[in-house]
Amino acid sequence: MAETISIIGDGAMGTVCATILARKGYEVTLWGYNDEQIRMWQEFRENQRFLPGVILPISIRLTADDEEAFRNAGLVISAVPCKYLRSIWQRLAKHVPAGIPLVSVSKGIENQTFLRPTQVIREVAGPRPLAAFSGPNIAYELAQGLPATATVASSDTAFTQGVQKAFSTSWFRIYTNTDIVGVELAGATKNIIAIAAGVIDGLKLGDNAKAALVTRGLVEITRLGVAMGAQSSTFSGLSGMGDLITTCISPHGRNRSFGEAIGQGKKIEEALDEIPGEVEGINTCRSVVKLARQYEVEVPIAQAVYQIVFEGKSVKQAIGDLMTRQLRAESIS
């Protein structure tokens, strides 16, 4: 694995990746699009906006210069929110070395094209070894060195093994996977279920309701994933069930926190203003509802979240409609 690694995106996950790799002795460059923000972080060695209280190792080179971002890099980590992925890589494409391997930690589905993050990057920045990195990874906990796991997926086994070695520590265990489709789809779709879980928290509907929501949510995202070419087993693993559980219970999860605010009666704009960073589940919900129609798959929870966020349906009505759907035998596929 390359000794010099470039990380594109200075949000919480990009900052955490930079911190982990720098502590392991890699030369790390962390690129952010906002020059003023980068200068502030250079001065205080802290990502005050997305990861306050976590001191950045002095060895991390911070830059907003597009060309400087890839200097001597042998590996690139893309940590750009899916909503901005295409525009950022269109900006950087002419600077990234041809064929350099790239790992995406973004979670989402592009609205206009329904492409996964690695597909967007390939389309904009050209062919290269690509992998997806996902799992139950709350950035703040990773920054504290608390025990955690993740999955890195690619059809190139040697590549994933190299990434596995680079990130693995005594407290961070990395697994490899060949189902990049499933890993990316699981990481994207679980954010929708997390919004719904937050709504349940906001309404104080109890643990029974939340357990049912998470269980049935896993069924519907698995159903859609398999229809799109993923392996069902991936959704039972770290990037599926593992990430879903974490995102639905963690007080640090942006999607759950957004849903909780909605459940408490706050308006969409008001809820978003309270949360730093991107609530990926909102845009992903647009794509998933359309994909479900295209693949003729039922996604009632995602549909309910869509109706609440984009059509103004009341939370109570959406829950009532879910609970009074036609009775049937339980299915896990």
C-alpha positions as CSV (number, residue, x, y, z in Angstrom):
1,M,0.0,0.0,0.0
2,A,1.2,3.5,-0.8
3,E,3.0,5.4,1.9
4,T,1.4,8.7,0.8
5,I,-2.4,9.0,0.9
6,S,-4.6,11.9,-0.2
7,I,-8.0,12.4,1.3
8,I,-10.5,14.4,-0.6
9,G,-13.2,15.9,1.7
10,D,-12.7,17.5,5.1
11,G,-15.9,16.4,6.8
12,A,-16.1,14.2,9.8
13,M,-15.3,10.9,8.0
14,G,-12.5,12.4,5.9
15,T,-10.9,13.9,9.0
16,V,-11.2,10.6,10.9
17,C,-9.6,8.7,8.0
18,A,-6.7,11.2,7.9
19,T,-6.2,10.9,11.6
20,I,-6.2,7.1,11.7
21,L,-3.8,6.8,8.8
22,A,-1.5,9.6,10.1
23,R,-1.2,7.9,13.5
24,K,-0.1,4.7,11.6
25,G,2.7,6.6,10.0
26,Y,1.4,7.3,6.5
27,E,2.0,10.7,4.9
28,V,-1.5,12.2,4.6
29,T,-2.8,15.2,2.7
30,L,-6.3,16.3,3.6
31,W,-8.0,18.5,1.0
32,G,-11.0,20.7,1.6
33,Y,-12.8,23.0,-0.9
34,N,-12.9,26.0,1.4
35,D,-9.6,27.8,1.7
36,E,-10.6,29.9,4.7
37,Q,-11.8,26.9,6.6
38,I,-8.6,25.0,5.9
39,R,-6.5,27.9,7.2
40,M,-8.5,27.9,10.4
41,W,-7.9,24.2,10.9
42,Q,-4.2,24.7,10.1
43,E,-4.0,27.2,12.9
44,F,-6.0,25.3,15.5
45,R,-5.3,21.7,14.3
46,E,-9.0,21.0,14.8
47,N,-12.0,20.4,12.6
48,Q,-14.2,22.7,14.7
49,R,-17.2,22.4,12.3
50,F,-17.5,18.6,11.9
51,L,-15.4,17.0,14.6
52,P,-14.8,19.5,17.5
53,G,-12.5,18.5,20.2
54,V,-10.4,16.1,18.1
55,I,-6.9,17.3,17.6
56,L,-5.4,16.6,14.2
57,P,-1.9,15.1,14.1
58,I,0.6,17.7,13.2
59,S,1.9,15.5,10.4
60,I,-1.4,15.9,8.3
61,R,-0.9,18.3,5.5
62,L,-4.0,20.5,5.1
63,T,-4.7,22.1,1.8
64,A,-7.4,23.7,-0.4
65,D,-5.1,23.7,-3.5
66,D,-6.4,21.3,-6.1
67,E,-3.0,20.3,-7.5
68,E,-1.3,20.1,-4.1
69,A,-4.0,17.6,-3.0
70,F,-2.5,14.7,-5.0
71,R,1.2,15.4,-4.6
72,N,3.1,12.1,-4.4
73,A,-0.1,10.3,-3.7
74,G,-0.3,6.5,-4.2
75,L,-3.8,6.2,-2.9
76,V,-6.8,8.5,-2.8
77,I,-9.7,8.4,-0.3
78,S,-12.9,10.1,-1.5
79,A,-14.9,11.4,1.5
80,V,-17.2,13.8,-0.3
81,P,-20.9,13.8,0.4
82,C,-22.8,12.1,-2.5
83,K,-24.7,15.3,-3.2
84,Y,-21.5,17.1,-4.1
85,L,-19.5,14.2,-5.5
86,R,-19.8,14.9,-9.2
87,S,-19.1,18.6,-9.0
88,I,-16.1,18.1,-6.8
89,W,-14.6,15.4,-9.0
90,Q,-15.3,17.4,-12.1
91,R,-13.2,20.1,-10.5
92,L,-10.4,17.8,-9.5
93,A,-10.3,15.3,-12.4
94,K,-7.6,17.0,-14.3
95,H,-5.3,16.9,-11.3
96,V,-5.7,13.3,-10.1
97,P,-3.0,11.0,-11.6
98,A,-4.4,8.5,-14.1
99,G,-5.0,5.0,-12.8
100,I,-4.3,5.9,-9.1
101,P,-6.4,3.6,-6.9
102,L,-9.3,5.2,-5.0
103,V,-11.4,4.2,-2.0
104,S,-14.8,5.8,-1.6
105,V,-16.3,6.3,1.9
106,S,-19.3,8.3,0.6
107,K,-22.8,6.9,1.2
108,G,-25.6,7.8,-1.2
109,I,-27.1,7.4,-4.7
110,E,-26.9,10.2,-7.2
111,N,-30.4,11.5,-7.9
112,Q,-30.2,12.2,-11.6
113,T,-28.4,9.1,-12.7
114,F,-29.0,6.6,-9.8
115,L,-25.3,5.9,-9.9
116,R,-23.4,4.7,-6.8
117,P,-20.4,6.8,-5.6
118,T,-17.7,4.7,-7.2
119,Q,-19.7,4.8,-10.5
120,V,-19.8,8.6,-10.4
121,I,-16.1,8.8,-9.7
122,R,-15.3,6.4,-12.5
123,E,-17.5,8.3,-14.9
124,V,-15.9,11.7,-14.1
125,A,-12.3,10.9,-13.2
126,G,-11.7,7.9,-15.5
127,P,-11.0,4.2,-15.0
128,R,-8.9,3.2,-12.0
129,P,-9.1,0.5,-9.2
130,L,-12.0,1.4,-7.0
131,A,-13.2,0.2,-3.7
132,A,-16.0,1.1,-1.3
133,F,-15.4,1.5,2.5
134,S,-18.4,1.2,4.8
135,G,-19.7,-0.1,8.1
136,P,-21.0,1.0,11.5
137,N,-18.5,3.9,11.7
138,I,-19.6,6.9,13.8
139,A,-16.8,9.3,13.1
140,Y,-16.6,10.7,16.7
141,E,-16.2,7.2,18.1
142,L,-13.5,6.3,15.6
143,A,-11.7,9.5,16.5
144,Q,-11.7,8.4,20.1
145,G,-10.2,5.0,19.2
146,L,-13.2,3.1,20.4
147,P,-13.5,-0.5,19.1
148,A,-15.0,-0.6,15.6
149,T,-15.2,-2.6,12.4
150,A,-15.7,-1.8,8.7
151,T,-15.8,-3.5,5.3
152,V,-13.8,-2.6,2.2
153,A,-15.3,-4.0,-1.0
154,S,-13.9,-4.4,-4.5
155,S,-13.6,-7.1,-7.2
156,D,-9.8,-6.6,-6.9
157,T,-8.9,-8.7,-3.8
158,A,-5.3,-7.5,-3.7
159,F,-6.5,-3.9,-3.6
160,T,-8.9,-4.5,-0.7
161,Q,-6.3,-6.5,1.2
162,G,-4.0,-3.5,0.9
163,V,-6.6,-1.1,2.2
164,Q,-7.5,-3.6,5.0
165,K,-3.9,-3.5,6.1
166,A,-3.6,0.3,5.9
167,F,-6.6,0.9,8.1
168,S,-6.5,-2.0,10.6
169,T,-5.4,-1.2,14.1
170,S,-5.7,-3.0,17.5
171,W,-9.1,-1.3,17.9
172,F,-10.3,-1.0,14.3
173,R,-10.9,-4.3,12.5
174,I,-11.4,-4.3,8.7
175,Y,-13.0,-7.0,6.6
176,T,-12.9,-7.5,2.9
177,N,-15.8,-8.1,0.5
178,T,-16.2,-8.6,-3.2
179,D,-19.8,-7.2,-3.4
180,I,-19.2,-3.5,-4.0
181,V,-22.7,-3.1,-5.3
182,G,-24.2,-4.4,-2.1
183,V,-21.8,-2.5,0.2
184,E,-22.6,0.8,-1.5
185,L,-26.3,0.3,-1.7
186,A,-26.5,-0.9,2.0
187,G,-24.6,2.2,3.1
188,A,-26.9,4.5,1.2
189,T,-30.3,3.0,1.9
190,K,-29.8,2.5,5.6
191,N,-29.9,6.3,6.0
192,I,-33.5,6.4,5.0
193,I,-34.4,3.8,7.7
194,A,-32.4,5.9,10.2
195,I,-34.6,8.9,9.5
196,A,-37.7,6.8,10.2
197,A,-36.0,5.5,13.4
198,G,-35.4,9.0,14.5
199,V,-39.1,9.9,14.0
200,I,-40.0,7.0,16.3
201,D,-37.6,8.4,18.9
202,G,-39.0,11.9,18.5
203,L,-42.5,10.6,19.1
204,K,-41.4,8.4,22.0
205,L,-43.2,5.4,20.4
206,G,-41.0,2.8,22.3
207,D,-38.5,0.1,21.7
208,N,-41.1,-2.4,20.2
209,A,-41.8,0.1,17.4
210,K,-38.2,0.8,16.7
211,A,-37.2,-2.9,16.7
212,A,-40.0,-3.5,14.1
213,L,-38.9,-0.6,12.1
214,V,-35.2,-1.6,11.9
215,T,-36.1,-5.3,11.1
216,R,-38.6,-4.5,8.4
217,G,-36.3,-1.7,7.1
218,L,-33.5,-4.2,6.6
219,V,-35.9,-6.4,4.7
220,E,-36.9,-3.7,2.2
221,I,-33.4,-2.4,1.6
222,T,-32.2,-5.9,1.0
223,R,-35.0,-6.6,-1.4
224,L,-34.1,-3.5,-3.4
225,G,-30.4,-4.3,-3.3
226,V,-30.9,-7.8,-4.6
227,A,-33.1,-6.6,-7.4
228,M,-30.2,-4.2,-8.4
229,G,-27.6,-7.0,-8.5
230,A,-26.3,-7.1,-4.9
231,Q,-25.8,-10.2,-2.8
232,S,-28.4,-10.6,0.0
233,S,-25.8,-11.8,2.5
234,T,-24.1,-8.4,2.3
235,F,-27.1,-6.8,3.9
236,S,-26.7,-9.1,6.9
237,G,-23.1,-8.0,7.4
238,L,-21.3,-4.9,8.7
239,S,-22.2,-2.6,5.9
240,G,-25.9,-3.7,6.1
241,M,-27.2,-4.7,9.5
242,G,-24.2,-3.4,11.4
243,D,-24.4,0.1,9.9
244,L,-28.2,0.1,10.1
245,I,-28.2,-0.6,13.8
246,T,-25.5,2.0,14.6
247,T,-27.2,4.7,12.5
248,C,-30.6,4.0,14.0
249,I,-29.5,4.2,17.7
250,S,-26.5,6.6,17.8
251,P,-27.1,10.1,19.1
252,H,-24.3,11.2,16.8
253,G,-26.1,10.0,13.6
254,R,-27.2,12.9,11.5
255,N,-30.0,11.0,9.8
256,R,-31.5,9.7,13.0
257,S,-31.2,13.1,14.6
258,F,-33.0,14.7,11.7
259,G,-35.8,12.2,12.0
260,E,-36.0,12.8,15.7
261,A,-36.4,16.5,15.2
262,I,-39.2,15.8,12.7
263,G,-40.9,13.5,15.2
264,Q,-40.8,16.3,17.8
265,G,-42.8,18.5,15.4
266,K,-40.0,20.6,13.9
267,K,-40.2,21.7,10.3
268,I,-37.8,20.2,7.7
269,E,-35.7,23.4,7.4
270,E,-35.6,23.9,11.1
271,A,-34.4,20.3,11.7
272,L,-31.7,20.6,9.0
273,D,-30.4,23.9,10.5
274,E,-29.6,22.1,13.7
275,I,-27.4,19.4,12.1
276,P,-23.9,20.0,11.0
277,G,-23.0,18.2,7.8
278,E,-25.1,16.5,5.2
279,V,-28.3,14.4,6.0
280,E,-27.6,11.9,3.2
281,G,-30.9,10.0,3.7
282,I,-32.9,12.9,2.3
283,N,-31.5,12.9,-1.2
284,T,-31.1,9.1,-1.1
285,C,-34.8,8.8,-0.5
286,R,-35.5,10.5,-3.8
287,S,-33.5,8.0,-5.7
288,V,-34.7,4.9,-3.8
289,V,-38.4,5.7,-4.3
290,K,-37.8,6.0,-8.1
291,L,-35.6,2.9,-8.2
292,A,-38.2,0.9,-6.4
293,R,-40.7,1.8,-9.1
294,Q,-38.2,0.9,-11.8
295,Y,-37.4,-2.5,-10.3
296,E,-41.0,-3.1,-9.1
297,V,-40.0,-3.5,-5.5
298,E,-42.0,-2.5,-2.4
299,V,-40.3,-0.1,-0.1
300,P,-43.1,1.2,2.2
301,I,-40.8,2.7,4.9
302,A,-38.8,4.6,2.3
303,Q,-42.0,5.7,0.7
304,A,-43.4,7.0,4.0
305,V,-40.2,9.0,4.6
306,Y,-40.4,10.5,1.1
307,Q,-44.0,11.5,1.7
308,I,-43.1,13.2,5.0
309,V,-40.1,15.0,3.7
310,F,-41.2,15.9,0.2
311,E,-45.0,15.8,0.1
312,G,-45.9,17.3,3.5
313,K,-47.6,14.2,4.8
314,S,-48.1,14.3,8.6
315,V,-45.9,11.9,10.6
316,K,-48.9,10.4,12.4
317,Q,-50.7,9.8,9.1
318,A,-47.6,8.1,7.6
319,I,-47.3,5.8,10.6
320,G,-51.0,5.0,10.5
321,D,-50.8,4.1,6.8
322,L,-47.8,1.8,7.5
323,M,-49.6,0.0,10.4
324,T,-52.8,-0.5,8.4
325,R,-51.2,-2.0,5.3
326,Q,-52.8,-5.2,4.1
327,L,-52.1,-8.1,6.5
328,R,-49.7,-10.8,5.2
329,A,-47.3,-13.5,6.2
330,E,-43.9,-12.3,7.4
331,S,-41.3,-12.4,4.6
332,I,-37.6,-11.8,5.0
333,S,-36.9,-11.5,1.3
